[in-house]
Amino acid sequence: MQSSIEGSDIIVKLDSGEDVISSIETICKQYSVKSGVVLWAVGMMRRAELGYFVSPQYDKVIIKERAEVVSFHGSIADDTPKLHVHASVALPDHSVKGGHLFSGIADPLLEIHIKRLDRIVMKRTENPTSGLRELKVE
């Protein structure tokens, strides 16, 4: 993994085989990102586990093959879960699958742009109606 920061912008490059979620969490610790946003990512992933929320749980699918990331964005909270990322991936037949990203492996690479928020505090609180830990901005 490579990374660099300029102001509040962090650019990360993951190499083949690196776990996407744990790598973002590592970067958050390294650069003291308590609240922030994942603005974009480009590259490819394999074993992308994506979910579609069907209350009270997620209907999940695992894309085992290498897939091109066509969208990737989310929020970073000073709470649990720290990351809430959505992604869409294109398959070799040009079909697209997407949803909440639970896991994925960079293959052969993934480039990510994270923006650290220094004055905005984002936490998560459980919404009893949806059963989700939703964002609360302070």
Rosetta blueprint (number, residue, H / E / L):
1 M L
2 Q E
3 S E
4 S E
5 I E
6 E E
7 G L
8 S L
9 D E
10 I E
11 I E
12 V E
13 K E
14 L E
15 D E
16 S L
17 G L
18 E L
19 D E
20 V H
21 I H
22 S H
23 S H
24 I H
25 E H
26 T H
27 I H
28 C H
29 K H
30 Q H
31 Y L
32 S L
33 V L
34 K L
35 S E
36 G E
37 V E
38 V E
39 L E
40 W E
41 A E
42 V E
43 G E
44 M E
45 M E
46 R E
47 R E
48 A E
49 E E
50 L E
51 G E
52 Y E
53 F E
54 V E
55 S L
56 P L
57 Q E
58 Y E
59 D E
60 K E
61 V E
62 I E
63 I E
64 K L
65 E L
66 R L
67 A E
68 E E
69 V E
70 V E
71 S E
72 F E
73 H E
74 G E
75 S E
76 I E
77 A L
78 D L
79 D L
80 T L
81 P L
82 K L
83 L E
84 H E
85 V E
86 H E
87 A E
88 S E
89 V E
90 A E
91 L L
92 P L
93 D L
94 H L
95 S L
96 V E
97 K E
98 G E
99 G E
100 H E
101 L E
102 F E
103 S E
104 G E
105 I E
106 A E
107 D E
108 P E
109 L E
110 L E
111 E E
112 I E
113 H E
114 I E
115 K E
116 R E
117 L E
118 D L
119 R L
120 I L
121 V L
122 M E
123 K E
124 R E
125 T E
126 E E
127 N L
128 P L
129 T L
130 S L
131 G L
132 L L
133 R E
134 E E
135 L E
136 K E
137 V E
138 E L
